[in-house]
Amino acid sequence: MESPIYLLADNGSLEAGSTLSLRKSAHAAGHLAGMEVLPVSLLHSSKVDPKLLDGIKAETMAGFLAGPIAQSSNELRIIPLFFGPSRALTDWLPEKLEQWKSEKDGRIFRILDCLHQPGDTRLAVALEDLCLQAIEKNKLKKPYLALVDHGTPVFDVHRVREEVGDELKKMMAERISGFSTCSMERRDGEEYDFNEPLLENLLDEKKEEFEEMLVAQLFLSPGRHAGKGGDLDLICNSFADLSPSRRLVRTDLLGTHPLVIETLVERIERDQSKD
């Protein structure tokens, strides 16, 4: 392959659906950018049975960097399939890439921008699109809207959720009866209180006042959290189980949404313009 090599990198998952989604996003972005974009997870995904992945073993970063493509290349570009600057991107990944770089003179790498940047409303617009689809498909009247993310120890990642949430709340104002951001989970300690409220607690708090709940998922792929039978399933099922008149609907995931793909292509084109 010609340098630079572009990699679309997610955190990785033990769920096959996450890798299949990453591959779909990489293929779509590469097709529009007119180049091959390789799907590579930071961790975990190589443990998935290849039989669940169309017979093709998932690639993780350590294996890729030690493999023939990276070893024969002098330039790598990492396109993060991450909403914000998680520690995997700011700490773990640079360390691995610096090690690869040090093994041979002339090697360089760049980690491109995450999906959300200040002032860019595309994630909010994509979520609005998915919310409106969910309302239409499920014939919701005026649901309470909760924007949920995983939860994070990094405030700059949390800020992404709040900025996207502020935009989404304005966009959806005429179609909803209330709005909150929330986290799926959080770490113990006051220093992580910015993750509050938890989705589980929010649903419990709102169950007497609202019969329709729309959960907008700030998640990219169907891993063990947002996939079938995952953590969000378990949390959300309890809301509807309490009353037959109560309904909860979740939006589709964001990883293959056209506006996310557009953002990935823009990252590539902007990077190419620097050279």
Backbone bond lengths (Angstrom), bond angles and torsions (degrees), N, CA, C in turn:
res aa  C-N    CA-C-N  psi(-1)  N-CA   C-N-CA  omega(-1)  CA-C   N-CA-C  phi
1 M - - - 1.466 - - 1.525 110.41 -
2 E 1.321 115.48 146.11 1.457 119.87 179.32 1.523 110.40 -77.06
3 S 1.329 116.27 143.66 1.458 120.68 174.87 1.529 109.50 -80.60
4 P 1.331 117.64 150.88 1.464 126.01 -3.50 1.527 112.41 -77.60
5 I 1.320 115.36 154.54 1.447 122.32 176.00 1.530 107.96 -93.05
6 Y 1.321 116.11 128.02 1.462 120.68 178.87 1.523 110.04 -100.39
7 L 1.321 115.63 128.56 1.458 122.12 178.70 1.526 109.01 -117.86
8 L 1.319 116.93 132.45 1.461 121.11 169.71 1.518 106.85 -95.45
9 A 1.328 116.42 117.19 1.462 120.88 -170.80 1.523 111.66 -117.00
10 D 1.338 115.25 126.53 1.462 119.89 169.24 1.522 108.61 -112.98
11 N 1.326 116.14 -179.69 1.465 119.51 -177.19 1.516 112.04 -70.60
12 G 1.343 116.23 -32.55 1.451 121.14 -177.56 1.511 112.09 102.24
13 S 1.329 115.92 157.79 1.458 121.36 -175.89 1.513 109.35 -158.17
14 L 1.318 115.62 156.27 1.458 121.23 173.34 1.524 111.94 -86.65
15 E 1.337 116.89 -0.34 1.458 122.27 178.26 1.528 109.78 -95.39
16 A 1.326 116.19 129.64 1.461 120.74 -177.35 1.524 112.26 -60.04
17 G 1.323 117.08 -36.58 1.458 120.32 -177.61 1.512 113.14 -58.49
18 S 1.323 117.08 -31.02 1.459 120.60 179.58 1.529 110.78 -66.64
19 T 1.331 116.78 -45.12 1.464 120.62 178.95 1.520 111.07 -66.01
20 L 1.322 117.48 -41.18 1.467 120.39 179.13 1.523 111.12 -62.61
21 S 1.338 116.41 -37.52 1.462 120.40 176.89 1.525 110.99 -66.99
22 L 1.329 116.97 -42.86 1.469 120.95 177.70 1.524 110.36 -59.13
23 R 1.314 116.79 -43.52 1.463 120.51 179.54 1.528 111.25 -62.78
24 K 1.306 116.19 -40.97 1.462 120.30 179.69 1.528 110.69 -63.64
25 S 1.327 116.58 -42.53 1.468 120.68 179.02 1.525 111.18 -65.39
26 A 1.329 116.04 -43.01 1.473 120.28 179.71 1.524 110.90 -63.00
27 H 1.332 116.29 -42.50 1.466 120.04 179.76 1.525 110.77 -64.01
28 A 1.336 116.34 -44.22 1.470 120.04 -178.77 1.521 111.39 -64.39
29 A 1.334 116.91 -43.95 1.466 120.07 -179.87 1.526 110.57 -66.45
30 G 1.314 116.65 -42.06 1.460 120.28 179.49 1.516 112.12 -63.90
31 H 1.331 116.21 -40.76 1.464 120.50 179.35 1.527 110.65 -60.22
32 L 1.327 116.68 -45.89 1.461 120.34 -178.17 1.529 112.14 -71.57
33 A 1.336 116.59 -30.59 1.467 120.18 -179.57 1.521 112.06 -86.09
34 G 1.322 116.90 -9.66 1.456 120.68 179.02 1.514 114.00 74.38
35 M 1.334 116.41 34.93 1.467 120.30 179.34 1.520 109.29 -155.83
36 E 1.305 116.32 168.40 1.455 119.50 176.07 1.526 109.56 -85.05
37 V 1.310 115.84 131.39 1.467 122.82 174.32 1.519 106.78 -117.28
38 L 1.315 116.57 122.94 1.454 121.18 -174.87 1.529 111.20 -91.46
39 P 1.332 117.88 130.27 1.466 120.81 176.85 1.529 110.88 -83.23
40 V 1.320 116.64 119.30 1.470 121.54 -178.75 1.529 108.55 -138.10
41 S 1.318 117.13 123.38 1.463 121.56 176.67 1.523 110.06 -87.61
42 L 1.310 116.64 151.42 1.458 119.04 177.68 1.520 110.72 -67.03
43 L 1.311 117.50 -45.16 1.467 122.18 -173.89 1.536 110.48 -145.49
44 H 1.306 115.92 171.47 1.469 126.16 164.45 1.517 116.16 73.81
45 S 1.323 119.82 -46.59 1.463 122.10 -163.60 1.522 114.42 -64.38
46 S 1.309 117.60 -24.27 1.462 120.04 -179.41 1.525 112.20 -67.04
47 K 1.334 117.02 -13.12 1.464 121.36 179.04 1.531 112.37 -83.22
48 V 1.324 117.29 -9.46 1.460 120.89 -179.34 1.528 109.33 -72.97
49 D 1.314 116.39 137.40 1.465 122.12 178.41 1.529 109.52 -59.54
50 P 1.338 118.76 121.45 1.468 120.88 -179.94 1.528 113.55 -57.12
51 K 1.336 117.22 -23.68 1.459 119.51 178.12 1.526 111.59 -61.44
52 L 1.326 115.70 -25.46 1.465 120.52 178.36 1.529 112.05 -87.44
53 L 1.344 115.40 -3.32 1.467 121.37 -175.23 1.521 111.12 -122.06
54 D 1.325 116.21 40.97 1.467 121.78 -179.56 1.522 111.83 57.72
55 G 1.338 116.02 28.55 1.461 120.94 176.37 1.511 114.84 80.58
56 I 1.330 117.69 4.73 1.472 121.30 -176.93 1.525 108.97 -112.90
57 K 1.324 116.68 119.65 1.457 121.26 -178.95 1.527 110.98 -64.33
58 A 1.313 116.31 138.82 1.470 120.72 177.71 1.528 110.16 -71.50
59 E 1.309 115.37 146.90 1.465 121.95 -179.79 1.521 109.30 -101.44
60 T 1.334 116.04 134.76 1.457 120.27 170.83 1.525 109.22 -113.63
61 M 1.325 116.30 163.91 1.453 120.70 -168.01 1.521 112.92 -61.42
62 A 1.321 117.47 -44.18 1.467 119.28 -178.30 1.521 110.87 -60.92
63 G 1.327 115.96 -43.87 1.457 119.49 178.90 1.510 112.35 -66.45
64 F 1.326 116.61 -39.56 1.459 119.67 179.03 1.524 111.26 -63.89
65 L 1.322 117.24 -45.91 1.464 120.37 -177.32 1.525 112.16 -63.97
66 A 1.315 116.53 -27.13 1.468 120.53 178.50 1.524 111.84 -89.04
67 G 1.329 117.14 -7.95 1.455 121.38 -174.14 1.514 113.91 -88.71
68 P 1.340 116.69 178.22 1.467 121.69 -171.28 1.519 115.05 -64.84
69 I 1.321 118.24 -35.68 1.472 119.00 -177.96 1.519 110.52 -66.80
70 A 1.336 116.92 -50.04 1.466 119.71 -179.53 1.515 111.95 -67.97
71 Q 1.318 117.14 -36.14 1.458 120.09 -177.85 1.525 112.43 -70.41
72 S 1.322 116.92 -23.89 1.470 119.98 179.38 1.526 112.42 -98.01
73 S 1.329 116.61 0.68 1.460 120.77 -178.11 1.520 110.63 -108.20
74 N 1.319 115.58 151.42 1.463 120.60 176.10 1.522 112.96 -106.98
75 E 1.347 117.17 -9.12 1.467 119.66 -176.81 1.520 110.56 -136.04
76 L 1.321 115.88 127.15 1.456 121.93 175.66 1.525 109.29 -124.00
77 R 1.324 115.69 141.38 1.450 122.64 173.03 1.523 107.97 -123.71
78 I 1.300 116.66 127.17 1.454 121.43 179.52 1.520 108.73 -105.55
79 I 1.334 116.48 120.61 1.461 122.30 175.06 1.523 106.44 -99.72
80 P 1.319 118.55 109.88 1.466 119.64 -176.12 1.537 112.34 -75.61
81 L 1.313 116.92 124.56 1.452 121.32 169.06 1.522 106.68 -91.74
82 F 1.320 113.61 63.58 1.458 124.66 -179.02 1.522 107.69 -133.82
83 F 1.316 116.79 143.84 1.456 119.50 177.34 1.520 112.06 -69.42
84 G 1.328 117.20 -40.52 1.453 121.59 -175.81 1.511 111.65 -146.78
85 P 1.348 117.59 -176.99 1.467 122.99 -171.62 1.528 113.60 -79.28
86 S 1.307 116.14 73.84 1.465 120.13 177.05 1.524 109.49 -67.81
87 R 1.319 115.91 163.32 1.464 120.09 -177.61 1.521 112.69 -64.97
88 A 1.317 116.41 -25.90 1.464 118.80 175.59 1.524 110.75 -60.51
89 L 1.337 116.20 -34.11 1.463 121.22 -179.83 1.520 112.92 -83.98
90 T 1.314 116.59 -36.73 1.463 119.83 -173.68 1.528 112.93 -88.82
91 D 1.333 117.18 -23.34 1.470 120.69 -176.39 1.530 112.28 -117.92
92 W 1.329 116.08 -61.07 1.465 120.84 -171.96 1.530 112.14 -65.23
93 L 1.319 117.14 -52.21 1.466 120.70 -174.95 1.527 113.24 -64.42
94 P 1.336 120.32 -46.58 1.466 119.04 178.27 1.534 112.94 -57.76
95 E 1.322 115.97 -35.66 1.466 119.17 179.18 1.524 110.70 -63.58
96 K 1.332 117.24 -43.06 1.472 120.75 179.31 1.528 110.84 -66.50
97 L 1.325 116.05 -40.41 1.467 119.11 -178.96 1.528 111.92 -71.04
98 E 1.306 116.94 -35.91 1.468 119.78 176.02 1.525 110.74 -63.02
99 Q 1.313 116.67 -37.73 1.469 120.12 177.18 1.521 110.44 -63.81
100 W 1.342 117.07 -44.86 1.469 120.88 176.54 1.526 110.47 -60.33
101 K 1.315 116.66 -43.57 1.465 121.79 -178.87 1.526 111.52 -61.84
102 S 1.322 117.16 -39.23 1.471 121.48 -175.20 1.530 113.31 -71.93
103 E 1.318 116.82 -14.07 1.463 120.45 -175.35 1.522 112.75 -79.12
104 K 1.340 117.99 -13.42 1.463 120.41 -177.61 1.525 109.45 -155.83
105 D 1.303 117.45 133.64 1.462 121.74 179.33 1.524 110.98 -62.51
106 G 1.320 115.31 143.44 1.458 120.70 174.20 1.514 115.13 90.56
107 R 1.324 117.61 -1.22 1.456 119.60 179.60 1.532 111.03 -80.48
108 I 1.326 115.99 141.82 1.461 120.89 175.80 1.529 108.80 -139.50
109 F 1.310 115.71 157.46 1.465 120.49 175.69 1.518 108.89 -146.24
110 R 1.319 115.16 158.12 1.459 121.74 171.77 1.522 108.74 -138.52
111 I 1.317 115.70 136.71 1.460 121.96 170.47 1.519 106.40 -100.17
112 L 1.311 117.40 117.45 1.449 121.88 -174.92 1.530 110.62 -80.41
113 D 1.321 116.78 175.88 1.460 121.53 -175.68 1.524 111.81 -66.58
114 C 1.328 115.34 151.03 1.462 122.18 173.67 1.532 109.84 -68.98
115 L 1.324 115.69 176.20 1.462 120.29 -174.90 1.521 113.27 -65.16
116 H 1.329 116.57 -35.78 1.464 118.44 -177.76 1.511 110.79 -105.88
117 Q 1.322 114.83 131.76 1.456 122.45 172.37 1.528 108.05 -128.73
118 P 1.330 118.04 147.93 1.470 120.15 -178.85 1.522 111.78 -52.78
119 G 1.317 115.49 132.81 1.454 120.66 178.95 1.517 114.82 89.11
120 D 1.318 117.79 -12.01 1.464 121.61 179.01 1.524 107.93 -91.31
121 T 1.316 117.77 115.91 1.469 121.71 -175.22 1.529 113.11 -97.35
122 R 1.319 118.23 10.09 1.466 118.63 -172.51 1.528 114.00 -63.88
123 L 1.318 117.91 -35.62 1.466 118.43 177.52 1.530 110.41 -64.55
124 A 1.315 116.74 -40.96 1.466 120.20 178.00 1.530 110.70 -64.89
125 V 1.324 117.31 -41.00 1.466 120.59 178.92 1.527 110.08 -64.69
126 A 1.338 116.81 -40.98 1.467 120.33 177.74 1.521 110.90 -62.77
127 L 1.327 117.00 -42.21 1.463 120.68 178.26 1.528 111.27 -66.29
128 E 1.339 116.09 -39.42 1.464 118.93 175.59 1.525 110.30 -58.10
129 D 1.308 116.55 -44.70 1.467 121.50 178.39 1.527 110.66 -58.45
130 L 1.332 117.15 -46.45 1.460 120.98 -178.89 1.527 111.47 -68.37
131 C 1.326 117.05 -35.65 1.467 120.82 176.39 1.526 111.29 -63.70
132 L 1.320 116.49 -46.15 1.462 120.35 -178.94 1.530 110.69 -65.60
133 Q 1.331 116.46 -37.13 1.466 119.41 175.30 1.521 110.65 -61.45
134 A 1.330 116.84 -43.96 1.465 121.52 -178.75 1.526 111.22 -65.31
135 I 1.333 116.48 -40.68 1.464 120.66 178.92 1.525 110.25 -63.06
136 E 1.316 115.66 -45.34 1.466 120.55 -179.21 1.528 111.49 -65.32
137 K 1.312 116.44 -48.72 1.469 121.69 -176.44 1.520 111.48 -62.16
138 N 1.322 116.56 -38.79 1.463 121.10 -174.69 1.523 113.62 -100.72
139 K 1.350 115.41 4.69 1.466 121.57 177.95 1.530 112.23 52.19
140 L 1.328 114.64 46.59 1.458 119.83 175.35 1.525 109.36 -76.88
141 K 1.295 116.37 149.35 1.464 120.26 -178.48 1.533 110.53 -90.15
142 K 1.299 116.24 -73.05 1.462 119.47 178.90 1.530 107.42 -146.85
143 P 1.333 116.85 79.00 1.466 120.72 -172.42 1.527 112.80 -74.42
144 Y 1.318 115.06 161.11 1.466 121.02 166.30 1.529 106.07 -78.21
145 L 1.326 116.99 134.53 1.465 121.73 -176.24 1.518 110.53 -109.07
146 A 1.330 115.48 124.71 1.461 121.66 176.28 1.528 108.71 -118.50
147 L 1.321 116.80 123.04 1.467 121.86 175.29 1.520 107.88 -94.86
148 V 1.324 117.21 114.77 1.460 121.09 -175.34 1.524 110.83 -113.75
149 D 1.334 115.05 136.64 1.463 120.81 169.84 1.525 108.26 -119.60
150 H 1.311 116.13 -177.47 1.459 120.42 -177.34 1.520 112.02 -66.17
151 G 1.334 116.22 -37.72 1.460 121.89 -166.16 1.514 108.02 100.71
152 T 1.330 117.31 146.64 1.459 120.57 -171.39 1.523 111.78 -152.63
153 P 1.332 117.28 150.07 1.466 119.89 171.18 1.526 112.91 -85.25
154 V 1.334 117.24 -3.97 1.467 122.53 -173.88 1.529 109.28 -106.40
155 F 1.329 116.44 116.90 1.466 119.34 -175.01 1.525 112.20 -63.24
156 D 1.330 118.19 -33.67 1.460 120.05 -179.75 1.526 111.85 -66.32
157 V 1.319 117.36 -28.09 1.465 120.52 174.48 1.528 109.30 -74.32
158 H 1.317 116.38 -42.02 1.465 121.16 176.18 1.529 111.06 -58.79
159 R 1.325 116.53 -38.30 1.465 120.73 -179.22 1.531 111.10 -59.51
160 V 1.316 116.99 -32.97 1.467 120.27 177.73 1.521 109.81 -59.47
161 R 1.345 115.92 -47.97 1.467 119.04 179.66 1.521 111.71 -58.57
162 E 1.316 116.50 -42.31 1.461 119.80 -177.51 1.526 111.55 -68.80
163 E 1.323 117.87 -39.62 1.462 120.26 178.40 1.525 111.12 -66.73
164 V 1.329 116.04 -43.65 1.467 119.63 176.99 1.524 109.86 -64.52
165 G 1.331 116.41 -41.06 1.456 120.72 179.50 1.512 113.02 -62.22
166 D 1.323 117.75 -41.48 1.467 121.31 178.03 1.528 110.72 -58.23
167 E 1.329 116.23 -43.01 1.465 120.03 179.70 1.523 111.25 -69.52
168 L 1.326 116.08 -43.92 1.464 119.90 -177.55 1.527 110.74 -63.41
169 K 1.316 116.81 -40.01 1.468 120.85 179.15 1.526 110.84 -58.61
170 K 1.333 116.91 -43.10 1.469 120.64 179.31 1.537 111.18 -67.53
171 M 1.321 115.66 -41.32 1.465 119.69 -178.31 1.527 112.66 -65.16
172 M 1.323 115.49 -34.98 1.467 120.62 -173.35 1.530 112.96 -99.03
173 A 1.317 117.90 5.89 1.476 121.99 -170.12 1.524 113.68 -52.81
174 E 1.324 117.92 -38.63 1.461 121.18 -176.07 1.518 113.10 -81.20
175 R 1.338 117.18 -9.56 1.471 120.16 -174.27 1.526 113.74 -110.88
176 I 1.329 117.30 -1.17 1.464 120.35 -174.88 1.524 111.01 -129.85
177 S 1.325 115.02 163.32 1.460 120.36 -179.37 1.521 112.61 -105.37
178 G 1.305 117.35 -1.83 1.452 121.89 178.77 1.523 109.06 176.38
179 F 1.336 115.63 167.62 1.472 119.05 -175.37 1.525 110.61 -152.62
180 S 1.326 115.57 144.15 1.463 121.54 170.57 1.518 109.33 -154.53
181 T 1.307 115.75 147.93 1.459 120.12 164.57 1.528 107.53 -89.31
182 C 1.329 116.57 159.20 1.462 120.51 -179.89 1.520 109.56 -164.31
183 S 1.328 115.74 169.26 1.455 122.63 -179.94 1.526 110.45 -116.83
184 M 1.314 115.84 150.47 1.464 119.82 173.77 1.523 110.64 -71.63
185 E 1.349 116.32 -41.55 1.454 121.52 -179.67 1.520 109.11 -152.46
186 R 1.330 115.88 169.67 1.463 120.65 179.77 1.518 109.08 -153.28
187 R 1.318 115.44 163.30 1.460 121.38 173.18 1.525 109.74 -84.32
188 D 1.323 115.41 154.18 1.460 120.35 174.60 1.525 109.97 -69.82
189 G 1.331 116.17 153.01 1.461 120.82 177.03 1.511 111.85 115.93
190 E 1.331 115.63 139.74 1.466 120.39 -178.69 1.522 112.56 -59.84
191 E 1.329 116.40 -29.05 1.462 119.08 -177.26 1.528 112.52 -66.09
192 Y 1.348 117.07 -12.36 1.462 120.74 178.95 1.528 112.29 -109.73
193 D 1.334 116.60 14.88 1.462 120.19 -179.18 1.525 112.88 -63.86
194 F 1.331 117.10 -17.62 1.465 118.77 179.61 1.531 111.77 -62.51
195 N 1.332 118.49 -16.45 1.461 121.11 178.21 1.525 113.30 -73.56
196 E 1.314 117.11 -17.49 1.462 120.36 -176.12 1.535 111.30 -66.42
197 P 1.343 116.52 151.02 1.455 127.60 0.08 1.528 112.04 -84.20
198 L 1.310 116.74 159.25 1.453 120.92 170.66 1.523 109.26 -77.31
199 L 1.315 116.94 145.81 1.464 121.48 -179.56 1.530 111.15 -55.99
200 E 1.311 116.82 -44.09 1.462 120.51 -178.51 1.523 111.50 -57.16
201 N 1.326 115.67 -44.06 1.462 119.90 -179.61 1.529 111.82 -71.95
202 L 1.328 116.16 -36.15 1.467 120.04 178.25 1.528 110.44 -62.85
203 L 1.320 117.10 -44.24 1.463 120.43 179.17 1.520 111.06 -62.25
204 D 1.314 115.93 -41.23 1.466 119.89 178.97 1.525 111.33 -64.04
205 E 1.330 115.41 -38.82 1.472 120.90 -178.91 1.526 111.77 -67.84
206 K 1.347 116.41 -36.28 1.468 120.62 -172.92 1.529 113.34 -93.67
207 K 1.323 118.68 -5.14 1.463 120.40 -169.94 1.525 113.89 -64.41
208 E 1.323 117.66 -29.43 1.465 119.64 -179.46 1.522 112.42 -81.16
209 E 1.328 116.52 -25.54 1.462 120.79 -175.15 1.516 113.41 -93.24
210 F 1.345 117.15 -30.84 1.467 120.90 -173.59 1.527 110.65 -126.59
211 E 1.324 115.55 133.97 1.464 120.09 178.12 1.517 111.86 -97.45
212 E 1.330 117.70 -17.84 1.464 121.70 178.07 1.523 109.47 -116.65
213 M 1.314 115.60 125.47 1.458 121.90 179.08 1.526 108.90 -125.61
214 L 1.317 115.39 127.69 1.465 121.26 175.18 1.518 108.10 -112.68
215 V 1.322 116.25 120.73 1.459 121.82 -179.43 1.526 108.71 -105.12
216 A 1.332 115.70 110.76 1.465 121.94 176.22 1.521 107.97 -85.94
217 Q 1.309 116.31 122.82 1.459 121.37 -171.04 1.533 111.31 -96.29
218 L 1.317 116.28 110.79 1.459 121.06 174.22 1.529 107.31 -85.95
219 F 1.316 113.02 63.01 1.464 123.68 179.79 1.521 107.39 -133.86
220 L 1.324 116.07 147.96 1.453 120.31 -174.56 1.523 113.75 -96.71
221 S 1.331 117.73 -35.86 1.455 119.65 -171.66 1.528 111.34 -144.08
222 P 1.328 116.60 161.47 1.468 121.14 -175.24 1.525 113.15 -83.89
223 G 1.319 116.48 73.03 1.461 120.88 175.09 1.525 110.56 -88.57
224 R 1.312 116.04 -154.28 1.471 118.92 -175.91 1.522 112.57 -73.67
225 H 1.327 117.44 -11.65 1.465 119.87 177.36 1.525 111.80 -91.95
226 A 1.335 116.69 -52.92 1.463 120.79 -173.22 1.519 113.42 -102.03
227 G 1.320 117.80 0.52 1.449 120.97 179.47 1.520 112.67 -83.79
228 K 1.325 115.90 176.07 1.460 121.68 -179.74 1.523 110.40 -61.54
229 G 1.326 115.57 128.83 1.456 120.15 -178.77 1.510 114.14 75.84
230 G 1.338 117.09 11.00 1.459 121.58 -177.18 1.516 112.85 -85.72
231 D 1.322 114.92 -170.44 1.461 121.10 -175.64 1.528 112.67 -59.59
232 L 1.325 116.54 -41.75 1.466 118.94 -179.25 1.523 111.78 -67.24
233 D 1.318 116.91 -36.07 1.466 119.84 174.29 1.521 110.75 -56.53
234 L 1.323 115.19 -48.27 1.467 120.07 -176.69 1.523 111.15 -63.77
235 I 1.331 116.79 -41.76 1.465 120.69 -179.63 1.526 111.20 -67.81
236 C 1.319 116.32 -44.30 1.461 120.40 -173.72 1.526 113.18 -75.92
237 N 1.315 117.30 -31.14 1.460 119.51 -178.11 1.524 111.99 -61.50
238 S 1.312 116.69 -30.01 1.463 119.69 -177.23 1.524 111.73 -66.56
239 F 1.320 117.65 -27.63 1.468 120.85 -179.14 1.527 111.04 -65.01
240 A 1.323 116.49 -49.86 1.467 120.61 -178.17 1.517 111.93 -75.89
241 D 1.317 117.97 -28.46 1.461 120.94 -177.62 1.526 112.54 -63.24
242 L 1.325 117.24 -24.05 1.459 120.68 -174.35 1.523 112.97 -75.96
243 S 1.325 117.96 -20.14 1.460 120.73 -177.74 1.530 109.60 -158.72
244 P 1.327 117.68 134.83 1.475 120.27 179.40 1.524 113.29 -65.98
245 S 1.319 116.78 -20.78 1.470 119.97 -179.54 1.530 112.22 -86.02
246 R 1.315 116.65 -8.31 1.457 121.10 -176.77 1.529 109.60 -91.20
247 R 1.335 116.06 136.90 1.472 119.97 -178.40 1.516 109.54 -130.99
248 L 1.315 115.48 137.85 1.466 121.62 174.12 1.520 108.36 -129.53
249 V 1.315 115.02 129.92 1.465 122.34 179.83 1.518 108.63 -124.96
250 R 1.323 116.10 138.04 1.466 121.01 176.03 1.520 109.93 -110.78
251 T 1.312 115.49 143.68 1.463 120.20 177.28 1.524 110.33 -73.24
252 D 1.330 114.77 162.63 1.458 120.28 170.89 1.528 109.26 -65.93
253 L 1.339 115.39 166.08 1.463 121.13 -179.21 1.528 110.70 -83.02
254 L 1.323 115.50 163.54 1.462 121.29 -168.95 1.528 115.41 -92.80
255 G 1.330 118.07 -17.01 1.462 120.31 -165.84 1.509 116.87 -56.33
256 T 1.350 117.40 -32.20 1.463 119.83 -178.38 1.531 111.75 -110.30
257 H 1.321 117.90 11.84 1.465 119.80 179.13 1.527 109.73 -64.07
258 P 1.327 118.25 141.08 1.475 120.79 -178.02 1.524 114.35 -53.76
259 L 1.328 118.20 -34.38 1.465 119.24 -179.27 1.532 111.73 -73.93
260 V 1.318 117.47 -28.96 1.467 120.13 173.18 1.525 109.48 -69.49
261 I 1.317 116.51 -43.88 1.472 119.98 177.19 1.530 110.21 -61.55
262 E 1.314 117.04 -42.29 1.468 121.28 177.33 1.527 110.82 -57.72
263 T 1.325 116.31 -41.12 1.465 120.42 179.47 1.522 111.03 -65.20
264 L 1.330 117.19 -40.91 1.465 120.60 178.83 1.527 110.90 -63.33
265 V 1.320 116.18 -42.37 1.469 120.27 178.61 1.526 110.17 -63.39
266 E 1.314 116.27 -39.97 1.462 120.00 178.15 1.525 110.93 -61.89
267 R 1.314 117.50 -38.65 1.467 120.79 177.88 1.531 110.22 -60.08
268 I 1.326 116.27 -43.65 1.464 120.80 179.74 1.524 110.38 -63.69
269 E 1.321 116.31 -49.23 1.470 120.55 -176.59 1.520 111.53 -63.82
270 R 1.314 116.60 -38.67 1.464 120.10 178.24 1.525 110.84 -66.00
271 D 1.329 115.43 -38.87 1.457 119.24 178.13 1.532 110.98 -65.00
272 Q 1.321 115.96 -42.54 1.469 119.29 -179.53 1.522 111.81 -64.24
273 S 1.317 116.40 -31.07 1.464 119.69 -178.92 1.524 112.35 -70.10
274 K 1.336 116.86 -15.94 1.462 120.65 179.09 1.521 112.01 -79.62
275 D 1.322 116.71 -20.46 1.470 120.12 -174.29 1.526 111.62 -92.75
